[in-house]
């Protein structure tokens, strides 16, 4: 993650809005794709992330997520060699 000239945190082409959560494997951020003017969620590998096992696990998780097509599951947009993936933002289902 880095900061642009205005001091806004960015990751690649996306502007970080806030941290959504974190777990043993990574950190998830709410972000905005300014190029396409749409909200995105970004998951990054925690820590070093360059270890072969961590990267393979991350890719395996991304491939599994990309196969799921359900309204309550985020749609995977892309995964990069930099150890992060971009997806549609999470949506909260309506309460019954």
C-alpha positions, 0 to 999 in steps of 0.5 A, a space after each residue: 500500500 502507498 499514498 498518493 500526492 494527496 496523502 490518500 492510501 492506494 493499492 494499485 489503481 484502487 483508493 483504500 476506503 477502510 479496513 473491513 477485517 483480517 484473519 490468519 491469511 490476510 487483510 480485506 479492505 473496502 476500496 474504490 476503483 476510480 478508473 471504473 468508478 465502482 466499489 471493490 473489495 481487496 484481499 491481500 496476503 498478510 505479512 511476507 506473502 512472498 512465501 511459495 506456500 502462502 501464495 499457492 494457498 492464496 491462488 487456490 482460494 481465489 480459484 475456488 472463489 471464482 467458481 462460485 456464482 451466488 448473489 450473496 458471494 462476492 464476484 472475483 474480478 482479478 488476482 495479481 502476482 502482487 498477492 492481492 485480489 480484487 472482487 465486488 464489494 460484499 453486500 449485506 442481504 436484506 433482513 427478513 
